[in-house]
Amino acid sequence: MHSTPATLTAPRSRGTALAATALLAAATAACGGSAGGGGGDQRQFDAEYTSDVPAAATPVEGITWNLPTGEPPILDPAQSAVESISTVVSNMCEGLFTFDEDYGLQPALAESVEHPDDLTYVFTLREGATFWNGNPVTADDVVYSVTRILDPALASPWAAWAVNFESITATAPDEVTLRLTGPDPMVDNFFALPAFTVVERATAEAAGPAFGSAGAGVMCTGAYEFAAWDQGQSIELTRNDDWWNSEAEPLVESVTFTFVTDPSAQVASLRSGETDGQWIVPTAGFDQLSEEGDLLFGESLQNFFISATDLTGPMGDPAVRDALQAAIDYEGISESVYRGTAEHLRAVVPPTAYGYAEDVFQEAYEELPQPAQDLDRVAELVSQTPRASEELVLAYLAAADEDTRAATAIADAANQAGMNVQLRPLTPPEFGALFASPQAREGFDALLSVGYLDYPEPLAYYQFFTTGNFYNFAGWSDPEYDALIGEALGTVDDTERAELVARAQAIILEQDIVIPIVSLPTAVYHGPELTGLAPRETYRYTPWLAALGGE
């Protein structure tokens, strides 16, 4: 889950109709205006979705690829739940399995897995797979890598997978056995995620806390090797010519990652060809970039939402959360900020994430109320609820122009209706830190962010809000919600699990602990001389560079 990452990641007395109309106009203007140097043309943009692109055919000596959310704080796959980290690490490090284009599991460092009973998984490791230094991948490396993720001192967000973990052991030189304490319908997906990424034990232990830093680097098995990190400037990867996957040999010899976060500068660099491509394309550049090279859109598992991060302040009052929810101009954000490429959301998990029991989830989704801005309601709540006029600090990623403009529109509308929403812009390092450190979240009450699911399973996202979960930043607790999610986590039958999750979904949405706004497409741009890269959200966990090359 991220919060791009997955990010997570994860997220009211002017009561007359005339006042409400004026506020709506003001909010829409705020959505359509320019902020952060990237407002640009906000007319509707016709984003055609595609999943089929011409395969790459010719070698490319090197490319420059930008990370729009900024420089990664580290390249340790154990921390790969932030967009800037995942986009790079996905090309270097691998798990036991990998995702195909439909999120199906395909063999990677494990050739196969047997599931003799509900609690046991036996992996047979790939023969001949080596780390970049030539050392073979061993069962000991796999066991070390998985247990390293679970070390509390590392504070890896991927440790959250291990709700039912009992043990993992090397049961033969090429065999690893995982044991659970109870059935877990989601555990298989984590075999293709950083929770099961394999690093070389000797290198990681020698580096200690520095593993993944600019000075120490990493030691993995993937399509590209860590070459250099000029902090503040760039990261360089070079092709691993000894990669075990001979059927997917990369055509790009080397890649230099840059860290330009200003949207206008990104568009200018992409248009000039100084930068060859990037994921997460500024909406302000859609028209220009679509004329220069290939601007591609694909279905995604992304969501744009507000989540409570502190319930000791005003967000602890349900009426305040209700007021904030009613202040949002959903249509303005969808149509103006995202130029019509975003879809309104009724739930924090978008319908594209219904990987099973689709009829159950869809029926429950359609029964949810369609959120809409209601400024009369905001004003009414402010007049009735003393805490609604207290200072409410809303944090957001300042490097994302869309987030800046949406946050400004939300705060303007809420404040004109009597609330006191103050904005807290976060730099990319600050934004990344808040997913790992409670101290980094001090001083604000709610977070506006783009999140995404790692695979199409609604339960995977809703479990983050159970009592005590790593991603439950606000410390929200509801016994009925916990019971439903807990039961779902042990329910193998898809229909039964979906029914439980749908009931839990209704509870958390009614309480406005998370306030869904819109769902977003996956967008990628690259120059006209490149091809092979389909706009799939799996890029965060699969070696997407291996598909890229010349026409």
C-alpha positions as CSV (number, residue, x, y, z in Angstrom):
1,M,0.0,0.0,0.0
2,H,1.8,2.9,-0.3
3,S,1.3,6.1,-0.4
4,T,2.9,7.3,-3.7
5,P,3.7,4.7,-2.1
6,A,1.8,2.8,-1.4
7,T,1.5,4.4,-0.9
8,L,-0.9,4.6,2.3
9,T,1.0,3.6,1.7
10,A,-3.2,5.0,2.6
11,P,-6.6,10.7,3.1
12,R,-18.4,23.4,8.2
13,S,-23.1,31.0,10.0
14,R,-23.4,30.9,6.3
15,G,-26.4,28.7,5.8
16,T,-28.2,30.3,2.9
17,A,-28.4,28.9,-0.6
18,L,-26.8,32.0,-2.0
19,A,-23.8,31.7,0.3
20,A,-23.4,28.0,-0.6
21,T,-23.4,28.9,-4.3
22,A,-20.8,31.6,-3.8
23,L,-18.6,29.1,-1.8
24,L,-19.0,26.5,-4.5
25,A,-17.8,29.0,-7.1
26,A,-14.8,29.9,-5.0
27,A,-13.9,26.3,-4.4
28,T,-14.1,25.5,-8.2
29,A,-11.9,28.5,-8.9
30,A,-9.4,27.3,-6.5
31,C,-9.4,23.9,-8.1
32,G,-8.9,25.4,-11.6
33,G,-6.2,27.9,-10.6
34,S,-2.5,27.5,-10.7
35,A,-0.4,26.6,-7.7
36,G,3.1,25.5,-7.3
37,G,4.1,26.5,-10.8
38,G,2.1,24.0,-12.7
39,G,-1.6,25.1,-13.1
40,G,-1.6,25.3,-16.9
41,D,-4.5,24.5,-19.2
42,Q,-7.3,22.8,-17.2
43,R,-9.6,21.9,-20.0
44,Q,-10.8,18.3,-20.1
45,F,-8.2,15.8,-21.4
46,D,-9.2,12.7,-23.3
47,A,-7.1,10.0,-21.7
48,E,-7.3,6.9,-23.7
49,Y,-6.4,3.8,-21.8
50,T,-4.1,1.2,-23.2
51,S,-2.4,-2.0,-22.0
52,D,-1.0,-3.0,-25.4
53,V,2.2,-1.3,-26.7
54,P,4.7,-2.3,-29.3
55,A,7.6,-4.4,-27.9
56,A,11.0,-2.8,-27.8
57,A,13.3,-4.0,-30.5
58,T,16.6,-2.2,-30.4
59,P,19.3,-1.6,-27.7
60,V,19.6,1.8,-26.0
61,E,22.9,2.9,-24.4
62,G,21.4,4.9,-21.6
63,I,18.3,6.9,-20.5
64,T,17.5,9.5,-17.9
65,W,14.3,8.9,-15.9
66,N,12.9,11.3,-13.4
67,L,11.4,10.6,-10.0
68,P,8.8,13.3,-9.6
69,T,8.3,12.7,-5.9
70,G,11.9,13.4,-5.2
71,E,15.1,11.7,-4.1
72,P,14.6,8.4,-2.2
73,P,15.7,8.5,1.4
74,I,17.2,5.0,1.0
75,L,17.1,2.1,-1.4
76,D,16.6,-0.7,1.1
77,P,13.8,-2.9,-0.3
78,A,12.6,-3.3,3.3
79,Q,11.5,0.4,3.1
80,S,10.1,0.1,-0.4
81,A,6.6,1.4,0.4
82,V,7.3,4.9,-0.9
83,E,7.0,5.8,-4.6
84,S,10.5,7.1,-5.1
85,I,12.0,4.0,-3.5
86,S,9.8,1.5,-5.2
87,T,10.3,2.9,-8.7
88,V,14.0,2.3,-8.4
89,V,14.2,-0.8,-6.2
90,S,11.7,-2.7,-8.4
91,N,14.4,-2.9,-11.1
92,M,17.2,-4.1,-8.8
93,C,15.6,-6.5,-6.2
94,E,13.3,-9.5,-6.6
95,G,11.1,-11.6,-4.5
96,L,10.4,-15.3,-4.7
97,F,7.6,-14.6,-7.3
98,T,6.7,-11.7,-9.5
99,F,3.4,-10.3,-10.8
100,D,2.3,-10.6,-14.4
101,E,0.1,-8.0,-16.1
102,D,-3.0,-9.3,-14.3
103,Y,-1.4,-9.6,-10.9
104,G,-1.0,-13.3,-11.3
105,L,2.0,-14.9,-9.6
106,Q,4.9,-16.0,-11.8
107,P,8.1,-17.7,-10.7
108,A,11.1,-15.5,-9.9
109,L,13.7,-16.6,-7.3
110,A,11.5,-19.5,-6.5
111,E,10.8,-21.9,-9.3
112,S,7.7,-23.2,-7.6
113,V,5.7,-23.4,-4.3
114,E,3.8,-26.3,-2.8
115,H,0.9,-25.7,-0.5
116,P,0.4,-29.1,1.2
117,D,-2.0,-27.7,3.8
118,D,-3.6,-24.5,4.8
119,L,-0.7,-23.5,7.0
120,T,2.4,-24.6,5.0
121,Y,4.2,-23.3,1.9
122,V,7.3,-25.1,0.6
123,F,9.4,-23.1,-1.9
124,T,11.9,-24.6,-4.3
125,L,14.5,-22.1,-5.2
126,R,15.7,-21.3,-8.7
127,E,18.8,-23.1,-9.7
128,G,21.6,-20.9,-10.9
129,A,20.2,-17.6,-9.6
130,T,23.1,-15.3,-8.3
131,F,23.5,-11.9,-6.7
132,W,25.3,-9.2,-8.7
133,N,28.6,-10.2,-7.1
134,G,28.3,-13.7,-8.5
135,N,27.4,-15.4,-5.2
136,P,24.5,-17.9,-5.4
137,V,21.2,-17.3,-3.8
138,T,20.8,-19.7,-0.9
139,A,18.0,-20.8,1.3
140,D,19.8,-19.0,4.1
141,D,19.6,-15.7,2.2
142,V,15.9,-16.2,1.7
143,V,15.2,-17.0,5.4
144,Y,17.4,-14.0,6.5
145,S,15.6,-11.6,4.1
146,V,12.1,-12.6,5.3
147,T,13.0,-12.5,9.0
148,R,14.9,-9.2,8.5
149,I,11.7,-7.6,7.4
150,L,10.1,-8.6,10.7
151,D,12.8,-7.1,12.9
152,P,11.1,-4.3,14.9
153,A,14.3,-2.3,14.9
154,L,14.1,-2.1,11.1
155,A,10.5,-0.7,11.3
156,S,9.6,-2.0,7.9
157,P,6.0,-1.4,6.8
158,W,6.1,-4.8,5.1
159,A,6.1,-6.5,8.5
160,A,2.4,-5.9,8.5
161,W,1.9,-9.0,6.3
162,A,2.9,-11.4,9.1
163,V,-0.3,-11.5,11.1
164,N,-0.3,-15.3,10.9
165,F,3.4,-15.8,10.7
166,E,4.9,-18.7,12.7
167,S,8.2,-19.6,11.2
168,I,10.4,-19.8,8.1
169,T,13.2,-22.2,7.8
170,A,15.7,-23.6,5.3
171,T,14.6,-27.3,5.0
172,A,17.1,-28.1,2.2
173,P,19.8,-26.3,0.3
174,D,17.3,-25.3,-2.3
175,E,14.1,-25.4,-0.2
176,V,12.5,-22.9,2.2
177,T,9.4,-23.8,4.3
178,L,7.0,-21.1,5.6
179,R,4.6,-22.0,8.4
180,L,1.5,-19.9,9.5
181,T,-0.5,-20.0,12.6
182,G,-3.8,-19.8,10.7
183,P,-5.1,-19.7,7.1
184,D,-4.3,-16.5,5.3
185,P,-6.0,-15.8,2.0
186,M,-3.7,-12.8,1.2
187,V,-0.2,-14.3,2.0
188,D,0.4,-15.6,-1.5
189,N,0.4,-12.1,-3.0
190,F,3.2,-11.0,-0.7
191,F,5.6,-13.6,-2.3
192,A,5.8,-11.0,-5.2
193,L,6.2,-8.0,-2.9
194,P,9.1,-6.5,-0.9
195,A,8.0,-8.6,2.1
196,F,9.7,-11.5,0.4
197,T,12.4,-9.7,-1.6
198,V,15.8,-11.4,-1.3
199,V,19.0,-9.6,-0.4
200,E,22.4,-11.1,0.3
201,R,22.7,-11.8,4.0
202,A,26.5,-11.2,4.1
203,T,26.3,-7.8,2.5
204,A,23.3,-6.7,4.5
205,E,24.8,-7.7,7.8
206,A,28.1,-6.1,7.0
207,A,26.4,-2.8,6.1
208,G,24.1,-2.8,9.1
209,P,21.8,0.3,9.3
210,A,23.6,1.7,6.3
211,F,22.3,-1.0,3.9
212,G,20.5,0.7,1.0
213,S,22.3,4.1,1.6
214,A,24.3,6.0,-0.9
215,G,27.6,4.7,0.6
216,A,26.7,1.1,1.1
217,G,24.2,0.4,-1.7
218,V,22.4,-2.9,-1.8
219,M,23.1,-6.5,-3.1
220,C,20.2,-8.1,-5.0
221,T,19.6,-10.3,-8.0
222,G,17.5,-8.2,-10.4
223,A,17.7,-6.9,-13.9
224,Y,19.7,-3.8,-13.0
225,E,22.6,-3.3,-10.5
226,F,23.2,-0.4,-8.2
227,A,26.1,1.6,-9.7
228,A,26.3,5.0,-8.0
229,W,24.4,7.5,-6.0
230,D,25.4,11.2,-6.2
231,Q,23.2,12.5,-3.4
232,G,21.0,15.4,-4.3
233,Q,21.7,14.8,-8.0
234,S,21.1,11.3,-9.3
235,I,21.1,7.5,-8.9
236,E,22.7,5.3,-11.6
237,L,21.8,1.7,-12.4
238,T,23.5,-0.5,-14.9
239,R,22.2,-3.6,-16.6
240,N,22.9,-7.0,-14.9
241,D,24.1,-9.1,-17.8
242,D,24.0,-12.2,-15.7
243,W,20.3,-11.9,-14.7
244,W,18.7,-15.3,-14.5
245,N,15.7,-14.2,-16.7
246,S,17.2,-14.7,-20.1
247,E,13.7,-14.5,-21.7
248,A,13.4,-10.8,-20.6
249,E,16.9,-9.4,-21.3
250,P,16.9,-5.6,-20.9
251,L,17.7,-3.5,-23.9
252,V,18.6,-0.3,-21.9
253,E,22.2,-0.5,-20.8
254,S,22.0,2.1,-18.0
255,V,19.6,4.5,-16.4
256,T,20.2,7.7,-14.5
257,F,17.4,8.6,-12.1
258,T,17.0,12.4,-11.4
259,F,14.9,14.0,-8.7
260,V,13.1,17.0,-10.2
261,T,10.0,17.8,-8.2
262,D,8.8,21.0,-9.7
263,P,6.0,20.2,-12.3
264,S,6.9,22.9,-14.7
265,A,10.5,21.9,-14.7
266,Q,9.5,18.3,-15.2
267,V,7.4,19.1,-18.3
268,A,10.2,21.3,-19.7
269,S,12.8,18.6,-19.3
270,L,10.6,15.9,-20.8
271,R,9.7,18.1,-23.8
272,S,13.3,19.0,-24.5
273,G,14.4,15.4,-24.3
274,E,16.8,16.1,-21.5
275,T,14.7,13.6,-19.5
276,D,13.5,10.5,-21.3
277,G,10.5,9.7,-19.2
278,Q,8.8,9.5,-15.8
279,W,5.9,7.9,-14.0
280,I,3.2,10.2,-12.5
281,V,2.9,12.9,-15.1
282,P,1.7,16.4,-14.2
283,T,-1.7,17.2,-15.5
284,A,-0.5,20.6,-16.6
285,G,1.7,19.0,-19.2
286,F,-0.8,16.5,-20.7
287,D,-1.4,18.5,-23.9
288,Q,2.2,19.4,-24.6
289,L,3.6,15.9,-23.8
290,S,1.0,14.1,-25.8
291,E,2.3,16.0,-28.8
292,E,6.0,15.3,-28.1
293,G,6.1,11.6,-27.3
294,D,4.1,8.8,-25.8
295,L,1.8,9.8,-22.9
296,L,0.1,6.5,-21.8
297,F,-2.7,5.9,-19.4
298,G,-3.8,2.6,-17.8
299,E,-6.2,1.3,-15.2
300,S,-4.9,1.6,-11.7
301,L,-5.5,0.7,-8.0
302,Q,-4.9,4.3,-6.9
303,N,-7.0,6.5,-4.7
304,F,-6.9,10.1,-3.6
305,F,-8.2,10.6,-0.1
306,I,-8.0,12.3,3.3
307,S,-7.1,10.2,6.3
308,A,-7.3,11.2,10.0
309,T,-3.8,11.1,11.6
310,D,-4.6,12.5,15.1
311,L,-7.9,11.9,17.0
312,T,-6.8,13.9,20.1
313,G,-7.5,17.1,18.3
314,P,-10.6,18.3,16.3
315,M,-10.6,15.2,14.1
316,G,-11.5,13.2,17.2
317,D,-15.0,14.7,16.9
318,P,-17.1,12.8,14.3
319,A,-19.0,16.0,13.5
320,V,-15.7,17.7,12.5
321,R,-14.9,14.8,10.2
322,D,-18.4,15.1,8.8
323,A,-17.9,18.8,8.1
324,L,-14.5,18.2,6.4
325,Q,-16.1,15.5,4.2
326,A,-18.9,17.9,3.2
327,A,-16.5,20.7,2.4
328,I,-14.8,18.9,-0.5
329,D,-15.6,19.8,-4.0
330,Y,-15.4,16.4,-5.5
331,E,-16.5,17.4,-9.0
332,G,-14.1,20.3,-9.1
333,I,-11.2,18.1,-8.1
334,S,-12.1,15.5,-10.6
335,E,-12.8,17.8,-13.5
336,S,-10.4,20.7,-12.9
337,V,-7.5,19.4,-10.9
338,Y,-7.3,16.1,-12.7
339,R,-8.8,17.4,-16.0
340,G,-11.5,14.8,-16.1
341,T,-9.1,11.8,-15.9
342,A,-10.2,11.0,-12.3
343,E,-13.3,9.2,-11.2
344,H,-15.4,10.1,-8.1
345,L,-15.0,7.6,-5.3
346,R,-17.6,6.3,-2.8
347,A,-15.1,4.1,-1.0
348,V,-11.4,4.4,-0.3
349,V,-10.8,1.2,-2.3
350,P,-11.7,1.8,-6.0
351,P,-13.8,-0.7,-8.0
352,T,-10.8,-1.6,-10.1
353,A,-9.4,-3.4,-7.0
354,Y,-12.2,-6.0,-7.0
355,G,-10.0,-9.0,-7.8
356,Y,-12.7,-11.5,-6.8
357,A,-16.4,-11.6,-5.8
358,E,-16.9,-8.5,-8.0
359,D,-20.6,-8.7,-7.8
360,V,-20.5,-8.6,-4.0
361,F,-18.2,-5.7,-3.8
362,Q,-20.0,-3.8,-6.6
363,E,-23.4,-4.1,-5.0
364,A,-22.0,-2.9,-1.7
365,Y,-20.3,0.0,-3.4
366,E,-23.4,1.1,-5.1
367,E,-25.3,1.1,-1.8
368,L,-22.8,3.7,-0.4
369,P,-23.8,7.3,-0.6
370,Q,-22.3,9.4,-3.4
371,P,-20.3,12.1,-1.7
372,A,-21.0,15.6,-2.7
373,Q,-20.0,19.1,-1.5
374,D,-22.6,20.5,0.9
375,L,-21.5,23.8,2.3
376,D,-24.9,24.4,4.0
377,R,-24.1,21.2,5.9
378,V,-20.6,22.5,6.8
379,A,-22.0,25.7,8.1
380,E,-24.7,23.9,10.2
381,L,-22.1,21.6,11.8
382,V,-19.8,24.5,12.5
383,S,-22.6,26.3,14.3
384,Q,-23.5,23.2,16.4
385,T,-20.0,21.8,17.1
386,P,-17.5,24.0,19.0
387,R,-14.5,21.8,17.8
388,A,-15.4,22.5,14.2
389,S,-13.9,26.0,14.5
390,E,-10.7,24.8,16.1
391,E,-7.5,24.8,14.0
392,L,-7.3,21.6,11.9
393,V,-4.0,21.1,10.2
394,L,-4.2,19.3,6.9
395,A,-0.8,18.0,5.5
396,Y,-0.1,17.2,1.9
397,L,2.8,16.6,-0.5
398,A,3.8,20.0,-1.8
399,A,5.9,18.5,-4.7
400,A,2.6,17.3,-6.3
401,D,0.9,20.2,-8.0
402,E,-2.4,18.4,-8.0
403,D,-2.2,17.8,-4.2
404,T,-1.4,21.4,-3.6
405,R,-4.3,22.7,-5.7
406,A,-6.8,20.2,-4.2
407,A,-5.6,21.0,-0.6
408,T,-6.0,24.7,-1.3
409,A,-9.5,24.3,-2.6
410,I,-10.6,22.1,0.3
411,A,-9.2,24.5,2.9
412,D,-10.7,27.6,1.2
413,A,-14.2,26.1,1.0
414,A,-14.1,24.8,4.6
415,N,-12.8,28.0,6.0
416,Q,-15.3,30.2,4.2
417,A,-18.0,28.0,5.8
418,G,-16.6,28.6,9.3
419,M,-13.9,25.9,9.8
420,N,-10.3,26.7,10.5
421,V,-8.3,24.4,8.2
422,Q,-4.6,25.2,8.0
423,L,-2.4,23.6,5.4
424,R,0.9,21.9,6.1
425,P,2.9,21.4,2.9
426,L,5.4,18.6,3.2
427,T,8.7,18.1,1.3
428,P,9.3,14.7,-0.3
429,P,11.6,13.7,2.6
430,E,9.1,14.8,5.2
431,F,6.3,13.0,3.3
432,G,8.3,9.8,3.2
433,A,9.2,10.0,6.9
434,L,5.7,10.2,8.1
435,F,5.0,6.6,7.0
436,A,7.7,5.3,9.3
437,S,7.8,7.7,12.2
438,P,5.1,8.8,14.6
439,Q,7.2,11.8,15.4
440,A,7.1,12.9,11.8
441,R,3.3,13.0,12.0
442,E,3.2,15.3,15.0
443,G,1.6,18.7,14.5
444,F,-1.1,17.8,12.0
445,D,-4.5,16.3,12.2
446,A,-5.2,14.8,8.7
447,L,-3.3,13.9,5.6
448,L,-4.3,14.4,2.0
449,S,-2.5,11.9,-0.2
450,V,-2.6,9.6,-3.1
451,G,-2.5,5.9,-2.1
452,Y,-2.6,2.7,-3.9
453,L,-3.2,-1.0,-3.3
454,D,-0.4,-3.4,-4.0
455,Y,-2.7,-5.9,-5.6
456,P,-6.5,-6.2,-6.2
457,E,-7.7,-7.2,-2.7
458,P,-9.8,-4.7,-0.8
459,L,-9.1,-6.5,2.5
460,A,-5.4,-5.6,2.1
461,Y,-6.2,-1.9,2.4
462,Y,-9.0,-2.1,5.0
463,Q,-6.9,-4.1,7.4
464,F,-4.6,-1.1,7.8
465,F,-7.2,0.6,9.9
466,T,-7.6,-2.1,12.5
467,T,-6.6,-1.4,16.1
468,G,-2.8,-1.2,16.5
469,N,-2.0,-1.6,12.8
470,F,1.2,0.1,11.5
471,Y,-0.7,2.3,9.1
472,N,-3.5,3.2,11.5
473,F,-1.9,6.6,12.1
474,A,-4.8,8.1,14.0
475,G,-5.1,5.2,16.5
476,W,-8.8,4.7,15.5
477,S,-10.4,1.7,17.1
478,D,-13.8,0.0,16.5
479,P,-14.5,-3.5,17.9
480,E,-17.0,-4.4,15.3
481,Y,-14.7,-3.3,12.5
482,D,-11.8,-5.2,14.0
483,A,-13.9,-8.3,14.4
484,L,-15.1,-8.2,10.7
485,I,-11.6,-7.7,9.4
486,G,-10.1,-10.3,11.7
487,E,-12.7,-12.9,10.5
488,A,-12.1,-11.9,6.9
489,L,-8.3,-12.4,7.3
490,G,-8.9,-16.0,8.1
491,T,-11.7,-16.6,5.5
492,V,-10.5,-18.4,2.4
493,D,-13.9,-18.5,0.6
494,D,-13.9,-15.4,-1.7
495,T,-17.6,-14.6,-1.5
496,E,-17.7,-14.9,2.3
497,R,-14.6,-12.8,2.6
498,A,-16.0,-10.1,0.3
499,E,-19.2,-9.9,2.4
500,L,-17.2,-9.4,5.6
501,V,-15.0,-6.7,4.0
502,A,-18.0,-4.9,2.6
503,R,-19.6,-4.7,6.0
504,A,-16.4,-3.3,7.5
505,Q,-16.1,-0.8,4.6
506,A,-19.5,0.7,5.5
507,I,-18.4,1.2,9.1
508,I,-15.2,3.1,8.4
509,L,-16.7,5.2,5.7
510,E,-19.7,6.2,7.9
511,Q,-17.2,7.5,10.5
512,D,-15.1,9.5,8.0
513,I,-11.8,8.1,9.3
514,V,-10.8,8.0,5.7
515,I,-12.5,10.3,3.2
516,P,-12.3,9.1,-0.4
517,I,-12.2,11.7,-3.1
518,V,-11.3,10.3,-6.5
519,S,-9.5,7.4,-8.2
520,L,-6.7,8.1,-10.6
521,P,-5.3,6.3,-13.7
522,T,-1.7,5.1,-14.0
523,A,0.2,7.6,-16.2
524,V,3.6,7.3,-17.8
525,Y,5.4,9.4,-20.4
526,H,8.5,8.6,-22.5
527,G,10.1,10.1,-25.6
528,P,9.1,9.0,-29.1
529,E,12.2,6.9,-29.7
530,L,11.3,4.5,-26.8
531,T,8.7,1.8,-26.6
532,G,7.7,-1.4,-24.8
533,L,6.5,0.1,-21.5
534,A,2.8,-0.4,-20.8
535,P,1.2,1.8,-18.2
536,R,0.6,-0.8,-15.5
537,E,0.7,-0.1,-11.8
538,T,2.8,-3.2,-11.1
539,Y,5.8,-1.1,-12.1
540,R,6.4,-0.5,-8.4
541,Y,7.2,-4.1,-7.8
542,T,8.3,-5.5,-11.2
543,P,11.4,-4.7,-13.3
544,W,9.7,-2.3,-15.7
545,L,13.0,-1.1,-17.2
546,A,13.5,-4.5,-18.7
547,A,10.6,-3.9,-21.0
548,L,11.9,-0.6,-22.3
549,G,14.0,-0.1,-25.4
550,G,14.2,1.4,-28.8
551,E,11.6,1.0,-31.5
